[in-house]
Structure formats: C-alpha cells, structure tokens
Amino acid sequence: MTTLLTPYMTLLIAAAAAATFATRIGGYILVKRLKHMPPRLEAALNAVPAAVLTTLVAPAFFYGEIDVKVAMAAAFLIGLRFGAIPMLIGGWAAVMVMRQFVG
C-alpha cells in the first residue's frame, strides 16, 4: 500500500463524496417537495452560477500575472460575441502568446 492511499485517506474521500452527494440530492428533494417556489428562492437559485463563476475567476484575475489577466480579458471579449468553445480557444491562445513573448 502506498502512503497516498491510506485507510484514513480512503475514509476521508468516501466521507467527502457522501457529504457532496447528500447536499446535492438534499437540495433536489427539498425543491421537488415545494408545491410553489417562492420568488426570492428562485432569484437566489438563479444567482448561484454567477456567484460560483465569480468565486473561481476573481482570485485568478487579481493575483495572477499579466498573462492570466490578458487571457481572461480576451476570453471575456470573445465570450460576449461568440460561444463557449471560441472563448476557451481565444483565452488559451492569448495565454500561450503572452507566455511565449512576455514570459
């Protein structure tokens, strides 16, 4: 047995998986039981994707180097006009060019 996959680590991974599953299925069951969803709850649920995206993007933008900032700006501008795949390709290309020529 390697030191990476100890019984403690296996138990920890299983517990994290169970907690993740419980929170996901619990939210689904809770919303499914409601006969009428209150407008405030619906507005809160609609705000979750933007909050998650902000949580992932903001630290990388503010603490990243110039190549990350340029790539995010390029991806943002491309994303305003085109879909997700061109946005990903444009961001990737921008960071590769910046890393090649700027450092």
C-alpha positions as CSV (number, residue, x, y, z in Angstrom):
1,M,0.0,0.0,0.0
2,T,1.3,3.4,-0.9
3,T,1.4,6.3,1.5
4,L,-1.0,8.2,-0.7
5,L,-3.9,5.7,-0.3
6,T,-4.0,5.0,3.4
7,P,-7.2,3.8,5.1
8,Y,-7.6,7.3,6.7
9,M,-7.4,8.9,3.3
10,T,-9.8,6.4,1.8
11,L,-12.3,7.1,4.6
12,L,-11.8,10.9,4.1
13,I,-12.5,10.6,0.3
14,A,-15.6,8.5,1.0
15,A,-16.9,10.9,3.6
16,A,-16.4,13.9,1.3
17,A,-18.2,12.0,-1.5
18,A,-21.1,11.1,0.8
19,A,-21.4,14.7,2.0
20,T,-21.3,16.1,-1.5
21,F,-23.9,13.6,-2.7
22,A,-26.1,14.4,0.4
23,T,-26.1,18.1,-0.2
24,R,-26.8,17.7,-3.9
25,I,-29.6,15.2,-3.5
26,G,-31.0,17.1,-0.5
27,G,-31.4,20.3,-2.4
28,Y,-33.1,18.5,-5.2
29,I,-35.5,16.7,-2.9
30,L,-36.2,20.0,-1.0
31,V,-37.0,21.9,-4.2
32,K,-39.0,19.0,-5.6
33,R,-41.3,18.9,-2.5
34,L,-42.3,22.5,-2.8
35,K,-45.6,23.0,-4.5
36,H,-44.8,26.6,-5.3
37,M,-41.3,28.0,-5.3
38,P,-41.2,31.5,-3.7
39,P,-39.8,34.2,-5.9
40,R,-37.0,35.0,-3.6
41,L,-35.8,31.4,-3.6
42,E,-36.0,31.3,-7.4
43,A,-34.0,34.5,-7.6
44,A,-31.4,33.1,-5.2
45,L,-31.0,29.9,-7.2
46,N,-30.7,31.9,-10.4
47,A,-27.8,33.9,-8.8
48,V,-25.8,30.8,-7.9
49,P,-24.0,30.3,-11.3
50,A,-22.8,33.9,-11.4
51,A,-21.6,33.6,-7.7
52,V,-19.6,30.4,-8.4
53,L,-18.1,31.9,-11.6
54,T,-17.0,35.0,-9.7
55,T,-15.5,32.9,-6.9
56,L,-13.4,31.0,-9.4
57,V,-12.4,33.8,-11.7
58,A,-11.8,36.8,-9.4
59,P,-8.8,35.4,-7.4
60,A,-7.0,34.2,-10.6
61,F,-7.5,37.7,-12.1
62,F,-6.4,39.7,-9.2
63,Y,-3.5,37.5,-8.1
64,G,-2.4,36.2,-11.5
65,E,0.4,37.5,-13.7
66,I,-0.2,39.7,-16.7
67,D,-0.6,36.7,-19.0
68,V,-3.6,35.5,-17.0
69,K,-5.2,38.9,-17.0
70,V,-4.8,39.3,-20.7
71,A,-6.1,35.8,-21.4
72,M,-9.2,36.4,-19.2
73,A,-9.8,39.8,-20.9
74,A,-9.6,38.2,-24.3
75,A,-11.8,35.3,-23.3
76,F,-14.4,37.8,-21.9
77,L,-14.4,39.9,-25.0
78,I,-14.7,36.8,-27.3
79,G,-17.4,35.3,-25.0
80,L,-19.5,38.5,-25.5
81,R,-19.7,37.8,-29.2
82,F,-19.3,34.0,-29.6
83,G,-20.0,30.8,-27.7
84,A,-18.0,28.9,-25.1
85,I,-15.6,27.0,-27.4
86,P,-14.3,30.1,-29.3
87,M,-14.0,31.8,-25.9
88,L,-11.9,28.9,-24.5
89,I,-9.7,28.7,-27.6
90,G,-9.2,32.5,-27.6
91,G,-8.3,32.6,-23.9
92,W,-5.9,29.6,-24.4
93,A,-4.3,31.2,-27.4
94,A,-3.9,34.6,-25.6
95,V,-2.2,33.0,-22.6
96,M,0.1,30.9,-24.9
97,V,1.1,34.0,-26.9
98,M,1.7,36.0,-23.7
99,R,3.8,33.3,-22.1
100,Q,5.9,32.9,-25.3
101,F,6.7,36.5,-25.9
102,V,6.3,38.2,-22.5
103,G,7.5,35.5,-20.2
